[in-house]
């Protein structure tokens, strides 16, 4: 990592040692700086092969003033922001998010579209840069924050995108589906009648339902309505119905009834707490989802 900026004394030493014939590497060693720092300094401020310390110091000051004029002002904290962070961060922490990460995320929620730099977050939260860096890494792993280059080119800015909630929803849906599949596999491995198998089976059912309800994009209102109508018709009929008979009873074209059935198959949560059964090709019935009642409950009802 490069050290602090060269001082006036540093530049005086560079000029002296260059006059004595020392090379860049030796000068860098004596100053405790990278060789590239010395070579850039001499190349930037040398004139006709001569390096003048006073001129170099003046040029450095001019560059610093120019950077200060062009640097965009950082957002500053205010009572509203601080109050929001203090109230909102604990709520996020209660869901399992690390406390410091929750505070960083709450700060980013209050930022404008350009986001915040690490330095600004450090200043707002009065914490170390390492704490901010660790929190940003956590949020990036969850795809809750994005990095963008700062206009000055010397920093990065962190911001929350407009599609963050959709991506977070999709990430949760995929995770719930994987947990359900793993739990079901575990139940089969231990045996469904063992305590572990029973426990894992219930876990698989729970996360499976959760994944179903969260998965896929919402159906068009008309298709969802038709799916509910098909379910109501099968419950009312109390017997399996072929697709042709179902369509005729509802006064629909056959294609409409088939599309409604396909929607239920694609999104079983539409039928919850019922389950659509295929008795034989193109013949359908409904029953109660097996995971809605325990064996003891079904036995008592029978």
One Martini backbone bead per residue (centre of mass of N, CA, C, O) as a GRO file, in nm:
protein
  302
    1UNK     BB    1   0.096   0.035   0.022
    2UNK     BB    2   0.074   0.352   0.007
    3UNK     BB    3   0.168   0.626   0.140
    4UNK     BB    4   0.187   0.921   0.208
    5UNK     BB    5   0.233   1.207   0.098
    6UNK     BB    6   0.452   1.406  -0.018
    7UNK     BB    7   0.677   1.621   0.108
    8UNK     BB    8   0.886   1.880   0.116
    9UNK     BB    9   1.120   1.716   0.237
   10UNK     BB   10   1.113   1.484   0.036
   11UNK     BB   11   1.178   1.663  -0.214
   12UNK     BB   12   1.449   1.759  -0.119
   13UNK     BB   13   1.582   1.478  -0.107
   14UNK     BB   14   1.542   1.400  -0.398
   15UNK     BB   15   1.708   1.628  -0.522
   16UNK     BB   16   1.973   1.559  -0.375
   17UNK     BB   17   2.004   1.257  -0.465
   18UNK     BB   18   2.002   1.311  -0.766
   19UNK     BB   19   2.257   1.490  -0.762
   20UNK     BB   20   2.427   1.232  -0.646
   21UNK     BB   21   2.314   0.973  -0.832
   22UNK     BB   22   2.071   0.836  -0.741
   23UNK     BB   23   1.839   0.603  -0.755
   24UNK     BB   24   1.514   0.526  -0.726
   25UNK     BB   25   1.539   0.278  -0.539
   26UNK     BB   26   1.714   0.415  -0.317
   27UNK     BB   27   1.523   0.646  -0.253
   28UNK     BB   28   1.284   0.468  -0.177
   29UNK     BB   29   1.425   0.325   0.058
   30UNK     BB   30   1.483   0.582   0.230
   31UNK     BB   31   1.161   0.667   0.230
   32UNK     BB   32   0.962   0.420   0.222
   33UNK     BB   33   0.898   0.373  -0.093
   34UNK     BB   34   0.797   0.325  -0.387
   35UNK     BB   35   0.949   0.343  -0.688
   36UNK     BB   36   0.703   0.455  -0.848
   37UNK     BB   37   0.675   0.719  -0.687
   38UNK     BB   38   0.943   0.845  -0.777
   39UNK     BB   39   0.916   0.826  -1.084
   40UNK     BB   40   0.656   0.998  -1.103
   41UNK     BB   41   0.759   1.252  -0.966
   42UNK     BB   42   0.988   1.314  -1.172
   43UNK     BB   43   0.822   1.303  -1.436
   44UNK     BB   44   0.614   1.530  -1.349
   45UNK     BB   45   0.860   1.755  -1.236
   46UNK     BB   46   1.046   1.754  -1.466
   47UNK     BB   47   1.298   1.979  -1.628
   48UNK     BB   48   1.524   1.907  -1.843
   49UNK     BB   49   1.621   1.683  -1.615
   50UNK     BB   50   1.511   1.862  -1.374
   51UNK     BB   51   1.461   1.857  -1.018
   52UNK     BB   52   1.226   2.064  -0.838
   53UNK     BB   53   1.104   2.097  -0.531
   54UNK     BB   54   0.932   2.358  -0.534
   55UNK     BB   55   0.775   2.293  -0.793
   56UNK     BB   56   0.658   2.023  -0.694
   57UNK     BB   57   0.501   2.137  -0.449
   58UNK     BB   58   0.319   2.330  -0.609
   59UNK     BB   59   0.191   2.116  -0.795
   60UNK     BB   60   0.063   1.948  -0.568
   61UNK     BB   61  -0.119   2.175  -0.462
   62UNK     BB   62  -0.279   2.217  -0.722
   63UNK     BB   63  -0.395   1.930  -0.736
   64UNK     BB   64  -0.545   1.934  -0.465
   65UNK     BB   65  -0.731   2.175  -0.533
   66UNK     BB   66  -0.864   2.043  -0.778
   67UNK     BB   67  -0.986   1.801  -0.630
   68UNK     BB   68  -1.159   1.968  -0.434
   69UNK     BB   69  -1.336   2.106  -0.656
   70UNK     BB   70  -1.433   1.819  -0.804
   71UNK     BB   71  -1.544   1.704  -0.561
   72UNK     BB   72  -1.801   1.548  -0.436
   73UNK     BB   73  -2.026   1.584  -0.212
   74UNK     BB   74  -2.112   1.444   0.076
   75UNK     BB   75  -2.326   1.308   0.253
   76UNK     BB   76  -2.502   1.403   0.539
   77UNK     BB   77  -2.598   1.387   0.837
   78UNK     BB   78  -2.911   1.347   1.018
   79UNK     BB   79  -3.174   1.309   1.221
   80UNK     BB   80  -3.344   1.131   1.035
   81UNK     BB   81  -3.134   0.919   0.964
   82UNK     BB   82  -3.054   0.834   1.250
   83UNK     BB   83  -3.338   0.751   1.341
   84UNK     BB   84  -3.382   0.532   1.129
   85UNK     BB   85  -3.141   0.351   1.194
   86UNK     BB   86  -3.211   0.302   1.498
   87UNK     BB   87  -3.493   0.163   1.424
   88UNK     BB   88  -3.437  -0.039   1.174
   89UNK     BB   89  -3.191  -0.220   1.237
   90UNK     BB   90  -3.313  -0.402   1.466
   91UNK     BB   91  -3.519  -0.538   1.277
   92UNK     BB   92  -3.308  -0.676   1.098
   93UNK     BB   93  -3.157  -0.825   1.327
   94UNK     BB   94  -3.410  -1.005   1.407
   95UNK     BB   95  -3.375  -1.179   1.125
   96UNK     BB   96  -3.026  -1.227   1.131
   97UNK     BB   97  -2.880  -0.979   1.088
   98UNK     BB   98  -2.619  -0.823   1.139
   99UNK     BB   99  -2.592  -0.538   1.309
  100UNK     BB  100  -2.392  -0.378   1.127
  101UNK     BB  101  -2.524  -0.451   0.860
  102UNK     BB  102  -2.795  -0.318   0.925
  103UNK     BB  103  -2.680  -0.028   0.942
  104UNK     BB  104  -2.567  -0.010   0.658
  105UNK     BB  105  -2.832  -0.069   0.509
  106UNK     BB  106  -2.994   0.168   0.628
  107UNK     BB  107  -2.815   0.386   0.506
  108UNK     BB  108  -2.856   0.306   0.205
  109UNK     BB  109  -3.166   0.362   0.206
  110UNK     BB  110  -3.111   0.691   0.242
  111UNK     BB  111  -2.989   0.721  -0.022
  112UNK     BB  112  -2.918   0.812  -0.314
  113UNK     BB  113  -2.849   0.708  -0.639
  114UNK     BB  114  -2.522   0.723  -0.577
  115UNK     BB  115  -2.476   0.662  -0.293
  116UNK     BB  116  -2.201   0.529  -0.092
  117UNK     BB  117  -1.919   0.547   0.076
  118UNK     BB  118  -1.710   0.422   0.303
  119UNK     BB  119  -1.641   0.692   0.439
  120UNK     BB  120  -1.934   0.774   0.497
  121UNK     BB  121  -2.011   0.531   0.670
  122UNK     BB  122  -1.800   0.577   0.886
  123UNK     BB  123  -1.909   0.860   0.966
  124UNK     BB  124  -2.207   0.787   1.030
  125UNK     BB  125  -2.133   0.526   1.234
  126UNK     BB  126  -1.861   0.528   1.383
  127UNK     BB  127  -1.653   0.327   1.235
  128UNK     BB  128  -1.470   0.101   1.087
  129UNK     BB  129  -1.367   0.004   0.779
  130UNK     BB  130  -1.383  -0.303   0.839
  131UNK     BB  131  -1.685  -0.311   0.915
  132UNK     BB  132  -1.789  -0.213   0.643
  133UNK     BB  133  -1.656  -0.425   0.460
  134UNK     BB  134  -1.794  -0.673   0.587
  135UNK     BB  135  -2.087  -0.580   0.532
  136UNK     BB  136  -2.067  -0.556   0.226
  137UNK     BB  137  -1.998  -0.853   0.176
  138UNK     BB  138  -2.264  -0.964   0.287
  139UNK     BB  139  -2.456  -0.808   0.093
  140UNK     BB  140  -2.336  -0.918  -0.171
  141UNK     BB  141  -2.399  -1.220  -0.119
  142UNK     BB  142  -2.722  -1.129  -0.115
  143UNK     BB  143  -2.777  -0.908  -0.335
  144UNK     BB  144  -2.821  -0.598  -0.182
  145UNK     BB  145  -2.558  -0.481  -0.328
  146UNK     BB  146  -2.377  -0.232  -0.518
  147UNK     BB  147  -2.114  -0.143  -0.732
  148UNK     BB  148  -1.957   0.182  -0.799
  149UNK     BB  149  -1.795   0.415  -0.948
  150UNK     BB  150  -1.642   0.695  -0.882
  151UNK     BB  151  -1.603   0.991  -1.044
  152UNK     BB  152  -1.298   1.025  -0.934
  153UNK     BB  153  -1.163   0.715  -0.931
  154UNK     BB  154  -1.085   0.652  -0.601
  155UNK     BB  155  -1.362   0.505  -0.562
  156UNK     BB  156  -1.648   0.349  -0.412
  157UNK     BB  157  -1.990   0.275  -0.452
  158UNK     BB  158  -2.292   0.216  -0.263
  159UNK     BB  159  -2.598   0.045  -0.367
  160UNK     BB  160  -2.951   0.032  -0.422
  161UNK     BB  161  -3.151  -0.122  -0.625
  162UNK     BB  162  -3.465  -0.138  -0.776
  163UNK     BB  163  -3.446  -0.483  -0.788
  164UNK     BB  164  -3.387  -0.602  -0.500
  165UNK     BB  165  -3.656  -0.741  -0.409
  166UNK     BB  166  -3.678  -0.945  -0.634
  167UNK     BB  167  -3.401  -1.082  -0.585
  168UNK     BB  168  -3.458  -1.161  -0.291
  169UNK     BB  169  -3.702  -1.334  -0.349
  170UNK     BB  170  -3.564  -1.537  -0.541
  171UNK     BB  171  -3.349  -1.631  -0.341
  172UNK     BB  172  -3.546  -1.742  -0.127
  173UNK     BB  173  -3.696  -1.942  -0.306
  174UNK     BB  174  -3.452  -2.119  -0.380
  175UNK     BB  175  -3.375  -2.190  -0.086
  176UNK     BB  176  -3.641  -2.329  -0.005
  177UNK     BB  177  -3.631  -2.553  -0.219
  178UNK     BB  178  -3.363  -2.682  -0.124
  179UNK     BB  179  -3.451  -2.748   0.162
  180UNK     BB  180  -3.685  -2.933   0.087
  181UNK     BB  181  -3.521  -3.144  -0.073
  182UNK     BB  182  -3.320  -3.216   0.156
  183UNK     BB  183  -3.532  -3.305   0.367
  184UNK     BB  184  -3.659  -3.533   0.201
  185UNK     BB  185  -3.401  -3.696   0.164
  186UNK     BB  186  -3.356  -3.735   0.469
  187UNK     BB  187  -3.619  -3.889   0.529
  188UNK     BB  188  -3.546  -4.133   0.346
  189UNK     BB  189  -3.275  -4.210   0.477
  190UNK     BB  190  -3.403  -4.253   0.781
  191UNK     BB  191  -3.700  -4.271   0.765
  192UNK     BB  192  -4.036  -4.185   0.796
  193UNK     BB  193  -4.071  -4.343   1.099
  194UNK     BB  194  -3.867  -4.176   1.218
  195UNK     BB  195  -3.790  -3.905   1.395
  196UNK     BB  196  -3.610  -3.776   1.176
  197UNK     BB  197  -3.799  -3.826   0.935
  198UNK     BB  198  -4.042  -3.670   1.044
  199UNK     BB  199  -3.904  -3.400   1.084
  200UNK     BB  200  -3.801  -3.367   0.787
  201UNK     BB  201  -4.076  -3.394   0.650
  202UNK     BB  202  -4.202  -3.136   0.773
  203UNK     BB  203  -3.990  -2.946   0.665
  204UNK     BB  204  -4.037  -3.005   0.363
  205UNK     BB  205  -4.333  -2.915   0.359
  206UNK     BB  206  -4.300  -2.627   0.448
  207UNK     BB  207  -4.088  -2.532   0.229
  208UNK     BB  208  -4.256  -2.621  -0.010
  209UNK     BB  209  -4.493  -2.426   0.031
  210UNK     BB  210  -4.328  -2.169   0.034
  211UNK     BB  211  -4.212  -2.201  -0.253
  212UNK     BB  212  -4.478  -2.211  -0.405
  213UNK     BB  213  -4.588  -1.926  -0.311
  214UNK     BB  214  -4.314  -1.774  -0.433
  215UNK     BB  215  -4.319  -1.883  -0.703
  216UNK     BB  216  -4.317  -1.734  -0.967
  217UNK     BB  217  -4.508  -1.554  -1.149
  218UNK     BB  218  -4.782  -1.402  -1.169
  219UNK     BB  219  -5.082  -1.463  -1.267
  220UNK     BB  220  -5.319  -1.407  -1.452
  221UNK     BB  221  -5.624  -1.323  -1.352
  222UNK     BB  222  -5.787  -1.516  -1.541
  223UNK     BB  223  -5.636  -1.782  -1.478
  224UNK     BB  224  -5.684  -1.784  -1.172
  225UNK     BB  225  -5.991  -1.787  -1.192
  226UNK     BB  226  -6.018  -2.053  -1.354
  227UNK     BB  227  -5.883  -2.233  -1.145
  228UNK     BB  228  -6.095  -2.187  -0.922
  229UNK     BB  229  -6.336  -2.291  -1.086
  230UNK     BB  230  -6.239  -2.581  -1.126
  231UNK     BB  231  -6.224  -2.654  -0.828
  232UNK     BB  232  -6.521  -2.596  -0.762
  233UNK     BB  233  -6.637  -2.806  -0.962
  234UNK     BB  234  -6.503  -3.062  -0.835
  235UNK     BB  235  -6.626  -3.030  -0.556
  236UNK     BB  236  -6.925  -3.029  -0.644
  237UNK     BB  237  -6.925  -3.308  -0.798
  238UNK     BB  238  -6.767  -3.548  -0.641
  239UNK     BB  239  -6.606  -3.619  -0.912
  240UNK     BB  240  -6.467  -3.719  -1.175
  241UNK     BB  241  -6.349  -3.521  -1.465
  242UNK     BB  242  -6.342  -3.462  -1.773
  243UNK     BB  243  -6.247  -3.212  -1.973
  244UNK     BB  244  -6.506  -3.204  -2.149
  245UNK     BB  245  -6.712  -3.199  -1.914
  246UNK     BB  246  -6.601  -2.951  -1.772
  247UNK     BB  247  -6.633  -2.752  -2.008
  248UNK     BB  248  -6.939  -2.793  -2.052
  249UNK     BB  249  -7.036  -2.710  -1.764
  250UNK     BB  250  -6.893  -2.414  -1.794
  251UNK     BB  251  -6.896  -2.305  -2.097
  252UNK     BB  252  -6.623  -2.395  -2.236
  253UNK     BB  253  -6.356  -2.432  -2.386
  254UNK     BB  254  -6.129  -2.678  -2.367
  255UNK     BB  255  -5.870  -2.499  -2.355
  256UNK     BB  256  -5.948  -2.347  -2.095
  257UNK     BB  257  -5.952  -2.588  -1.901
  258UNK     BB  258  -5.662  -2.686  -1.956
  259UNK     BB  259  -5.521  -2.422  -1.869
  260UNK     BB  260  -5.617  -2.430  -1.573
  261UNK     BB  261  -5.486  -2.701  -1.501
  262UNK     BB  262  -5.195  -2.618  -1.573
  263UNK     BB  263  -5.176  -2.395  -1.356
  264UNK     BB  264  -5.200  -2.586  -1.113
  265UNK     BB  265  -4.952  -2.756  -1.178
  266UNK     BB  266  -4.748  -2.511  -1.178
  267UNK     BB  267  -4.930  -2.399  -0.909
  268UNK     BB  268  -5.029  -2.559  -0.632
  269UNK     BB  269  -5.108  -2.315  -0.439
  270UNK     BB  270  -5.388  -2.260  -0.573
  271UNK     BB  271  -5.525  -2.524  -0.416
  272UNK     BB  272  -5.490  -2.449  -0.141
  273UNK     BB  273  -5.578  -2.738   0.047
  274UNK     BB  274  -5.569  -2.867  -0.224
  275UNK     BB  275  -5.555  -3.142  -0.477
  276UNK     BB  276  -5.472  -3.229  -0.789
  277UNK     BB  277  -5.601  -3.504  -0.978
  278UNK     BB  278  -5.498  -3.774  -1.193
  279UNK     BB  279  -5.678  -4.042  -1.286
  280UNK     BB  280  -5.664  -3.988  -1.597
  281UNK     BB  281  -5.644  -3.895  -1.892
  282UNK     BB  282  -5.825  -3.603  -1.868
  283UNK     BB  283  -5.882  -3.667  -1.552
  284UNK     BB  284  -6.036  -3.506  -1.263
  285UNK     BB  285  -5.954  -3.427  -0.915
  286UNK     BB  286  -6.008  -3.377  -0.560
  287UNK     BB  287  -5.806  -3.324  -0.266
  288UNK     BB  288  -5.644  -3.338   0.017
  289UNK     BB  289  -5.368  -3.246   0.136
  290UNK     BB  290  -5.147  -3.453   0.303
  291UNK     BB  291  -5.002  -3.201   0.473
  292UNK     BB  292  -5.265  -3.089   0.636
  293UNK     BB  293  -5.289  -3.380   0.766
  294UNK     BB  294  -5.261  -3.601   0.988
  295UNK     BB  295  -5.299  -3.925   1.057
  296UNK     BB  296  -5.467  -3.876   1.314
  297UNK     BB  297  -5.672  -3.680   1.188
  298UNK     BB  298  -5.779  -3.868   0.968
  299UNK     BB  299  -5.872  -4.093   1.156
  300UNK     BB  300  -6.075  -3.925   1.323
  301UNK     BB  301  -6.254  -3.840   1.078
  302UNK     BB  302  -6.318  -4.145   0.988
   0.00000   0.00000   0.00000
